[in-house]
């Protein structure tokens, strides 16, 4: 359940929020919706792919963070801020309502023990809240830009289904379906005017970032394999599966 | 005599005309540059009859090949999912008498014939639920796919219910704007024939003379070209299938959110049956009956009783028809498709699928020149005759298996004199072996495959003798397939959305092409 209300400097003066990454705070996602503005940062670490919204069937872009439902193999780095954390995870309990900022008061991050205050003693937005407002200024128009990017790719038939199948060191295997990527063959066959148009709109770069990011799938599998090794420092004591499968 | 076949002229613009135009134009798109053309001549004055709002799953690939977006089709034709038909009161006439003829094949149909295994050890359940999930999906009011399933792909096999009038208009738009079909709104006043009997051209009131190499008669019951001009006789089949009248009426839903069935409901009456199909915006219903067995007043009263007092203000529209088909379908350079070729009561939605199959055959076998046309037309006639014969037998099967004796209509229907020798022989044969692959349904494109016969036969209580020893060899495999079906049924019932909910999402968001 959620309880979304407009953020108000008076009634929410004392509100505190846990900003750090944590499985129980909603960072336990294997595939996080992302926007084109952050492709550059994302492509350093994660496969960027397409999937369909289960409720509407519409395509969206997402970063793959794990293989199993609820599995984010980057929790440690996100907590330590050593790897880029997608905006949709950074935004925590905040959403936009029109041009206003709203907050889900029932979100597990909202707690009096939270590490971040929203407002200063003087009632001014805290540095944390300002950073949230900043990322929302990225995220909101980013969603629209991403939608237009996807519509353009669809009209050029540049999206094709893919299945990621992986076998892990513990002998298990996974098949991750419902994913889509750029159709390389179709891309090669595009007519010159279409290519030029994609280039001018900055889409060609996004396309190649997505294609290059696919190489991270095997790195992601290795990352999961490391979790099977006993005594691995970086992961010791950190359950990778949240149990919310 | 080596005149090339370049100019196709279709006379008549209903569902048959536009589907045929679309199938031919899409198949020969590449030749359009070198003079190949498809022209559809349509009277601005003759209304479309709009037969059959039920279809077969073939329509999915037909539309896809024409380059139609399924989302646009749903939105513009008030189309909805059809997962098969439920036949109520056909066997005994009792309140709880009903069975499904679903569109999914029995589990593992190509590997094992499950009929003898069901008869041998599973007949505590219905045949349908033993071998396929679809009856339960229909009972639950579920859709055959999800909003994330791409256009034309299915989780459970499906066809459509549609608004035939809107469908013709939608196809017209697609054919003329995307496929290069020439549309001429004009009344045909005269058909001009050459000495050899070929049609050379048609004169029209508004657009002058229109010449062509191949003429497709889609002019409806009047069969303007094949019947009136070329004199091909009509073969009546009312001695086998008695229904010759229908009272059709559109029924509003109580609320826009009312549940909608994803299957055709066909409920037997004392002198015919009532169809009931769910479109997104209304139900289409109608009483098909035999005028020899009941008066129009009685038929009207029966339909109104079925619909209930809240719909007493509705006024049904009467349609009379002659069941039967032309004795030949392709003569000289003229081929008939749709009502011009024939019509049967809409019991198993055979009208549109026959149009598709005929159009596809014409498109795929398009004769290169006049010289070889007679070879193609002989084949076409052979296949089409076969199809009409099989369809008539299959429809009759629904009547001959009845145990009803409550009216002359049902008693007359089981009179051996009204049953073809072929069907009689099959029924004798099926007492000892069930229809499956090695039966005579061996054509590449059977209208009704052996699975359809299985669903109707065993849904209506027909029994084939089973020898347990005969089942031994495939027993393990059969048990596994039946268990697989139960697992699949559970999975589908938990995953699939309500039919109404998915329809709303298709209107709001659309389905993705991939």
HADDOCK unambig.tbl for C-alpha pairs under 7 A between the chains (distance, minus, plus):
assign (segid A and resid 52 and name CA) (segid B and resid 148 and name CA) 6.26 0.50 0.50
assign (segid A and resid 54 and name CA) (segid B and resid 148 and name CA) 6.25 0.50 0.50
assign (segid A and resid 56 and name CA) (segid B and resid 147 and name CA) 6.25 0.50 0.50
assign (segid A and resid 56 and name CA) (segid B and resid 505 and name CA) 6.78 0.50 0.50
assign (segid A and resid 56 and name CA) (segid B and resid 509 and name CA) 6.08 0.50 0.50
assign (segid A and resid 57 and name CA) (segid B and resid 147 and name CA) 4.96 0.50 0.50
assign (segid A and resid 57 and name CA) (segid B and resid 148 and name CA) 4.27 0.50 0.50
assign (segid A and resid 57 and name CA) (segid B and resid 511 and name CA) 6.61 0.50 0.50
assign (segid A and resid 57 and name CA) (segid B and resid 512 and name CA) 6.96 0.50 0.50
